[in-house]
Amino acid sequence: MSRYSIASLIRHGLTGHKGWKPAWRDPEPKPQYDAIIVGGGGHGLASAYYLAKNHGFTNIAVLEKGWLGGGNTGRNTTIVRSNYLLDANAKFYEHAMKLWEGLSQDLNFNVMFSQRGVINLAHSKGQLEGFRRRGNAMRLNGIDAELLNRDEVAAFVPELDVSPTARFPVEGGLLQRRGGTARHDAVAWGYARAADQRGVDIIQNCEVTGIRRDDRGVVGVETSRGYMACRRVGLAVAGHSSQLAAMAGVRLPIESHVLQAMVTEPVKPCLDTVVTFGAAHLYVSQSDKGELVMGGDIDGYNSFAQRGSLDVIEHVASCLVALFPQFSRLRILRTWGGIMDMTMDGSPIIGTTPVPGLFLNGGWCYGGFKATPASGWVFAHTMATGQSHELNADLSLDRFHTGRILDEKGAGPYPWLH
Ligand SMILES: Cc1cc2nc3c(=O)[nH]c(=O)nc-3n(C[C@H](O)[C@H](O)[C@H](O)COP(=O)(O)OP(=O)(O)OC[C@H]3O[C@@H](n4cnc5c(N)ncnc54)[C@H](O)[C@@H]3O)c2cc1C
C-alpha cells in the first residue's frame, strides 16, 4: 500500500487518478483469530491498530455489522477536549489529546484535527467558581485552561450576545485552546487503512449474533458470516454494549438512550470555535462545509432507535437563538440520532469482564469521540496483556461493585444528567 503524499497525488494526477487502490482490503473471514474486536467504529478500529502496532498482533479481525463508522463515530458532533476535573478522566483524555495532536501524521491520513478552542460558558458567579476549580484541577494535571471574564468571552466569540439583557447573561467562561474538532469519518477511515496495512482483517456486514464460552472463558463468536474461534474478544459496540455483553451472560450498569444532533444550512465562516452552554445544554461549532453543527441532551427514555424527536430539536434550536439571536433565520437542514451507552456515573468502562477472554470498551455517554485514540491505546494494552494500563485502571467495570465510581459531574446515577 503506497503512502499518501504530495508526490503520490501528483503522480496519480498525471494518470487521471485511475490508479488509486482501495484504502483497505475486503477479506473473507478466517476460521480462527488471535483477537477479535466487535464493532467497526473509531474505538474498535483504533484498538485493532494499536494491537498490531504496539503489541505485534498479526491475526486480528474487526467485525462490523454495518459499514465502518456507521454507528456513533459517524453521527457525533466531533468535539475534542480534555477539560475534566477528576484525575483519572483528566489523564486519560489528555493522553487522547496528545495522540490527536500527531494522529494525521501517525496514520498518514488527514483527520482534519482543528484546535480551534472549546469554551464552556458560565452564566452565574457560582458556575464561574465551579469552572475556576475545574480549570485549576486541569492545570495541576498539566492541561491548558484559561478562565475568561465576560469581556474576554466577548472578544473570543464576537457573535455571542453578551449584553445584560440577553436571556442568559454571560458571566465568563472556561477556555481550552487545544480543544476543537476532528473529521469523524476520516478518523474511522484513517484507523481502518492503517490497521489494514498491518494485516488486520476488517470485515463489514458481519453481525455478531452469539458469544461462545467454555469453562475457561470465551472460545469464539457466532456471526452472520459463520463461526470464528478466538480466545480474546473485545466489545467496542457503543450503544449495543449491553446487548453484546448479555450474549456472554454479563449484565452491565449501562442504559441505552438516543442522542440527537443536527446541522443548519451552510453559511459563510461565522463561528471559529466550539461553544458549549451547559446551563441549558447546547454545543455548537461550524463545520468546514459551513453548517452549524449542534447537539444537546439525550432523550429521557431508553431506546435503540437511531432517530430524533421534535422536542429535542426545538430545545437545541431555542438555546442557539438565545445565545446567537442572529442565527434565528437559519434553517435546520438535517437531524439524526445515535445510541448512547450511558453509565451510572457518566464515565466510560474499559477493561476486563467477569468472563475470561472477554473485554469491554463502552459506556461512553456523551463523549467518546474525543477519547478514540486513547481508548484504542489502552484497550489494546488490556486485550494484549490481560491487565489494565495505568490510564484505564480506574475505568474498570468493578468500580460499580467496589464503590470507586468516577462521578465527574457529581450527578449520581441519572444518565440524562451526565
Ligand atoms: C449525536 C451524537 C453526538 C455526539 N457528540 C460527541 C462529541 O461532540 N464529542 C465526543 O467526544 N463524543 C460525541 N458523541 C459520542 C461518540 O460519538 C461516541 O462515544 C463514539 O463515537 C463511540 O465510538 P465507538 O467506536 O465506541 O462506537 P460506534 O461508532 O457506535 O461503533 C460501534 C459499532 O459497533 C457495531 N455493532 C453493534 N452491534 C454489533 C454486532 N452485534 N456485531 C457487529 N457489529 C456491531 C455498530 O454497527 C457500530 O458501527 C456523540 C454521539 C452522538 C450520537
The ligand as a Gaussian input file, in Angstrom:
#p B3LYP/6-31G(d) Opt

LIG

0 1
 C      -25.408000      12.822000      18.220000
 C      -24.130000      12.497000      18.909000
 C      -23.222000      13.498000      19.217000
 C      -22.019000      13.199000      19.861000
 N      -21.108000      14.195000      20.051000
 C      -19.899000      13.903000      20.545000
 C      -18.898000      14.908000      20.626000
 O      -19.098000      16.048000      20.203000
 N      -17.693000      14.587000      21.158000
 C      -17.443000      13.340000      21.636000
 O      -16.347000      13.115000      22.154000
 N      -18.353000      12.337000      21.537000
 C      -19.568000      12.594000      20.999000
 N      -20.505000      11.596000      20.868000
 C      -20.194000      10.253000      21.376000
 C      -19.337000       9.493000      20.380000
 O      -19.866000       9.578000      19.087000
 C      -19.223000       8.020000      20.773000
 O      -18.931000       7.898000      22.136000
 C      -18.111000       7.338000      19.990000
 O      -18.204000       7.634000      18.617000
 C      -18.206000       5.850000      20.223000
 O      -17.357000       5.206000      19.277000
 P      -17.409000       3.657000      19.156000
 O      -16.401000       3.266000      18.145000
 O      -17.309000       3.068000      20.518000
 O      -18.891000       3.343000      18.693000
 P      -19.611000       3.312000      17.244000
 O      -19.020000       4.301000      16.309000
 O      -21.059000       3.377000      17.512000
 O      -19.190000       1.879000      16.741000
 C      -19.765000       0.695000      17.246000
 C      -20.050000      -0.195000      16.065000
 O      -20.476000      -1.466000      16.554000
 C      -21.314000      -2.001000      15.577000
 N      -22.082000      -3.094000      16.157000
 C      -23.085000      -3.037000      17.064000
 N      -23.543000      -4.268000      17.327000
 C      -22.829000      -5.128000      16.579000
 C      -22.845000      -6.542000      16.408000
 N      -23.726000      -7.324000      17.064000
 N      -21.948000      -7.096000      15.555000
 C      -21.055000      -6.338000      14.888000
 N      -21.020000      -5.003000      14.999000
 C      -21.879000      -4.402000      15.832000
 C      -22.170000      -0.819000      15.146000
 O      -22.739000      -1.027000      13.874000
 C      -21.161000       0.321000      15.169000
 O      -20.636000       0.625000      13.894000
 C      -21.727000      11.867000      20.231000
 C      -22.625000      10.845000      19.904000
 C      -23.813000      11.146000      19.243000
 C      -24.758000      10.043000      18.876000

